Amino acid sequence: MIVYRAQQQERATASCLDEIGRTLRRFEERGFAGHEDAVGLLIEFGEFETAVVDALRSEANLVSPMGTLLREASLLIGHLFYWSWENVPVRAGLWATRLRHAVTEIGALPLPRALQVRVSEGFAYYGLAPEAYLEAARRFHREVGPVGTVCLGIRSIGTSLSSVVSATLEEQGCPVESYTVRCEGHPFDRHLHLDPAMTERFQQAADRYYLIVDEGPGLSGSTLCCVADRLSELGVPDDRIVFFPGHDTDGAALFSETARRRWPRHRKYVVDFEEVWVRSGRLTSFLPPGRLADLSGGRWRPWLFRDESHYPAVQPWHERRKYLHRESTTTGTSLLLKFAGFGRYGESTHARAVLLAQEGFHPPVLGLRHGFLVMEFVPGRCMRRTDIDAPFLDRVTRYLARLRHMPATAVAMAPDELRQMIEVNIAEGLGPRWAERFRQSGLCVPATDHVTGATDGRMMLHEWLQTASGPLKTDGVDHYADHFSPSCSDSAWDLVACMVEWGLGPSMQSYLIGQYGSATGDIRVAQRLPFYRTAYLAHRLGYATMAAQALGPQSPDGRRFEAMTRGYACLLKQELARL
């Protein structure tokens, strides 16, 4: 099934360097006391380093002068980040000065004019705290001591994370060699190629500790484990190969058989987000005293549904972190803190949320702190199908009309990508006969001669909250820019989602289309709906299938997704039969 989509964007190299320079200047202007600027630098330079090295390398991972220079600058940011977290601005400022010289030197080199910059998914979507890797490195040092290490960051996000681990160990007095590597192949069967120079270096230092740094393991565990495989081939003992992953697991559920065998053989150092940010009190240090309730991973549902049988299905691993803060006083306010993204990712999400809140479509936004949107917690209940009437559909069309003209930070899927997603998901979800029916239909991606903006991307009815001031869209600021296909798309995608997820009958569908056309002037939207209905159902079939498999039938949410799979399959067959 095709569900995920790697987000990357072509950016001018000069633009990347300008953004790094702007973030560094802002850090300087705040007296080197703004830790969030340090996080921004870590992300911006890590993505830049990854893009440059990927652009200049051959198939094998190389030891190159450019790569070495970029790695040295990245380690400067790691040290800056370390002292920013320690809240020692003077020390952070010393590293910032060295960094400015390094960035100037890099900018004078013959770099590619444009780069393919990949989104750091953990920083953008999942609240992967780089500070947790700093603390994990400290824990390693306390347990193992000031030993010689080779730190291997797996590109993409491992580039930034490995600079944190490397710099932290250097601050503890450990000698560190730091590199980044790119693993190749199918996501469930990765492999690592090394050039002769890097191979020789690793063989000569087989007695050192090798720290493999990434945000995984994902479903397969293949990426982290293929690096360990290669090191084993070079003679590095298992007890000298150490994982620095984003979360711990016993490895039993990893899809890759090779990873399942290897995972238990190595020591892991993991410090979770809750330890660093929540239990320490750092996340809410700017708020009045109060209680914090974790609403992540579907734990928000008891607050909105009395009956568990009415719970919508949730894939917990794909939900953003969110917390409810209630002041200790009886007259205190309640606030919702939802992860929006670190660095520029959070800033763009915050800007979108503010605009939508000003126009009454989104809960009031109070700020952005530590990558979290801070919003008023608005009492209400989730909309139900019995609540759907003409005034509600009027509000929905005004919301979608507004989104059409909002700036989009994501890149829309190319027509070939979108069509491939449909064909693969139909073939795997319904069978080859149905896939052939789609191919023979001649249904094409509609021409984009209309305005396309930052769509919502997730028009589930339970995400509309009925409040005293009218319906609010509670989750409309980030799904259009996440890493699930189709990402940013035609507004027809959102209209189809309303029709499918809300079970709208023919008259309500006609009303919705008509009101949308009147609000936007998009009079041809009805012509695009057959294609996008097929695309939407194929995507949701793929997502529900993968979620059901990942959660398993023993899980209530796994069973909910199984039921959704059957429903989407039935609707998709009906749609294909009409083609």
C-alpha positions, -999 to +999 in steps of 0.1 A: +000+000+000+011+036-007+003+057+023+034+076+033+050+102+012+085+116+018+082+154+020+110+172+002+113+205-016+138+220-040+153+251-024+180+274-036+212+269-017+215+306-011+180+306+005+190+278+028+222+297+039+201+329+044+177+311+067+206+297+087+220+332+089+187+347+100+182+322+127+218+328+140+212+365+140+180+361+160+199+339+185+225+366+188+199+394+193+184+375+222+217+373+239+222+336+231+194+328+256+167+316+231+169+278+232+142+276+205+166+295+182+193+269+190+168+242+180+160+261+148+197+262+139+201+225+146+172+217+122+181+242+095+218+233+093+211+195+096+187+196+067+212+217+047+241+194+055+220+163+045+210+179+012+245+190+002+261+156+011+233+137-007+238+160-038+275+155-040+280+119-031+281+088-053+263+056-045+286+048-017+290+070+015+322+090+010+348+106+032+351+140+014+365+174+023+331+190+019+315+165+041+341+169+067+337+207+067+299+204+070+303+179+098+326+203+117+301+231+114+273+208+125+293+199+156+297+236+164+259+238+165+258+207+187+280+225+212+259+256+209+228+236+215+243+219+245+251+252+263+218+267+253+200+237+270+222+243+300+211+279+300+247+293+298+244+320+272+281+330+274+293+295+264+266+293+238+277+326+224+313+314+220+302+285+198+279+308+179+308+331+170+327+301+156+297+289+138+293+323+120+328+320+106+322+284+095+289+293+077+307+322+059+334+298+048+309+272+036+290+299+017+321+308-003+326+272-016+313+259-049+280+244-037+251+232-059+228+261-069+197+242-057+192+214-032+165+187-025+157+194+011+139+167+031+116+174+059+129+162+093+097+142+101+104+138+138+110+175+143+080+185+121+054+159+131+062+137+160+077+159+187+111+141+187+130+162+212+167+166+203+172+173+240+164+137+247+194+126+227+216+150+247+204+134+279+209+099+263+245+108+255+251+119+291+236+086+303+259+067+280+289+086+294+279+079+330+276+042+323+304+036+299+329+063+307+351+087+286+357+061+259+366+067+222+335+067+200+325+068+164+291+085+160+271+076+129+241+098+121+217+082+096+206+109+071+182+126+071+172+135+107+201+115+122+224+143+108+211+168+134+207+142+162+242+128+158+257+163+161+239+166+195+252+132+206+287+139+194+290+174+209+276+162+242+301+134+245+329+159+236+317+181+264+321+151+287+357+146+276+351+117+251+372+116+219+346+114+190+347+109+153+314+119+137+300+109+103+267+107+085+256+078+063+227+072+039+211+037+038+196+025+005+171+000-007+135-009+001+123+005+035+120-030+048+153-042+034+179-014+038+216-018+031+247+004+037+275+009+011+307+025+024+336+038+002+370+022+007+384+051+028+355+050+052+356+012+053+393+013+062+388+039+090+361+018+106+382-014+104+412+004+120+389+016+148+370-016+155+378-014+192+359+019+196+322+022+205+300+028+174+269+049+182+242+046+156+218+076+158+184+080+142+147+086+150+136+050+145+130+022+146+101+024+121+079-005+113+108-027+100+138-015+120+158-022+089+176+012+087+193+011+121+200-026+119+216-025+085+242-001+098+249-026+126+251-054+101+278-036+081+298-028+112+297-064+122+311-074+088+340-050+095+348-067+127+331-045+153+319-066+183+282-065+191+289-050+226+306-020+209+277-012+186+252+010+204+218+023+192+205+058+200+169+054+187+139+076+191+120+051+212+127+017+227+112-016+218+120-053+224+122-057+186+096-085+185+071-066+164+096-053+138+086-063+103+122-072+092+133-106+103+169-095+102+161-066+125+142-088+149+172-110+153+197-081+156+178-056+178+182-074+211+219-079+206+228-042+211+227-017+240+202+011+235+201+046+250+167+063+250+154+092+270+117+099+263+100+132+257+080+130+290+112+127+311+129+157+295+099+180+290+069+169+311+080+154+343+108+180+346+082+208+344+100+225+315+070+222+291+047+243+313+073+265+331+058+296+314+023+288+327+006+292+361+007+262+384-017+235+373-023+199+363-013+185+330-033+157+313-018+138+284-044+137+255-020+120+230-026+087+212-063+088+214-065+097+251-086+128+241-116+106+233-129+101+269-132+139+271-155+141+241-173+107+240-192+091+269-196+058+252-165+039+241-184+023+213-186+058+196-148+063+197-133+071+163-104+049+152-069+062+161-035+051+151-016+063+182+018+065+165+005+090+140-011+115+165+007+146+175+015+151+212-012+171+230-017+181+266-045+197+286-033+222+312-058+232+339-049+259+364-050+249+401-074+277+410-111+271+406-114+302+383-083+293+363-084+287+326-078+255+307-053+254+278-046+229+251-009+224+241-006+207+208+027+199+191+031+220+160+067+214+150+101+227+160+118+256+142+102+269+110+077+240+110+061+252+142+063+288+130+043+281+098+017+261+117+013+288+142+008+314+115-019+293+099-036+287+132-036+324+141-052+333+107-079+306+111-086+316+147-090+353+137-117+343+113-135+321+138-127+287+123-101+276+149-098+278+187-081+310+199-043+308+197-022+322+226+013+315+213+039+290+203+062+276+230+088+248+227+072+237+194+037+236+209+007+256+199-009+271+230-046+274+226-077+281+247-095+248+255-130+255+241-157+233+257-179+215+233-188+182+218-179+164+185-203+170+157-226+141+148-243+132+115-276+143+130-261+178+134-255+182+097-278+208+082-276+237+057-261+262+081-233+238+091-225+230+054-225+268+047-198+272+074-178+243+060-178+258+025-167+292+039-139+273+057-128+255+025-130+287+005-107+304+030-082+276+028-079+279-010-062+313-006-039+305+023-002+299+016+008+263+014+042+251+027+038+216+013+044+204-023+014+188-040+018+153-054+027+151-091-001+135-113+020+104-118+025+100-080-012+103-074-022+079-101+004+054-089-010+056-053-045+048-066-034+019-088-012+002-061-038+006-034-066-007-055-045-037-066-034-046-031-067-037-014-093-050-040-073-072-064-058-069-099-092-071-116-103-039-100-069-022-107-073-031-144-108-016-143-094+016-131-067+016-157-092+009-185-115+037-173-091+064-185-098+085-154-071+111-154-058+136-128-078+168-136-060+197-150-050+223-123-063+254-139-080+265-106-067+280-074-051+254-051-041+264-016-034+248+017-062+222+020-074+208+053-065+172+044-086+155+072-123+164+072-134+139+098-167+148+114-154+143+150-128+170+143-156+196+141-165+207+176-199+221+183-194+250+207-214+278+222-202+301+194-207+276+166-187+248+150-149+250+152-124+229+132-101+216+158-074+199+137-070+218+105-035+233+106-011+206+098-026+175+080-022+192+046+016+194+051+022+160+068+039+130+052+008+111+042-004+112+006-016+133-010-004+161+013-014+195-002-041+188-028-071+201-048-100+213-026-120+186-043-102+162-019-117+179+011-152+180-005-150+143-012-139+136+024-170+154+037-192+134+015-176+100+023-169+105+061-202+122+069-223+099+048-240+127+029-269+118+007-274+131-028-293+162-018-268+172+008-239+165-016-255+188-043-260+215-017-224+213-005-211+214-041-233+243-050-225+264-019-188+257-024-190+268-061-208+300-051-183+308-023-153+303-045-163+307-081-149+272-088-178+261-110-160+231-124-153+214-091-181+188-098-162+176-128-132+168-107-150+149-080-151+114-096-113+113-098-108+126-063-135+103-049-116+074-063-082+088-051-096+095-016-111+061-011-080+043-024-058+063+000-081+057+030-083+020+021-046+018+022-043+038+054-069+018+073-054-015+060-020-006+073-033+007+106-053-025+112-023-046+104+000-026+127-024-025+157-037-060+153-071-076+159-065-078+196-066-039+198-100-021+198-085+004+174-072-024+152-108-038+150-121-003+143-097+001+114-107-034+101-143-023+099-132+009+082-112-011+056-144-031+047-164+001+044-138+019+022-134-013+000-172-014-005-174+023-015-144+020-038-159-010-056-191+010-061-172+040-074-151+018-098-182+001-111-196+035-122-165+043-143 
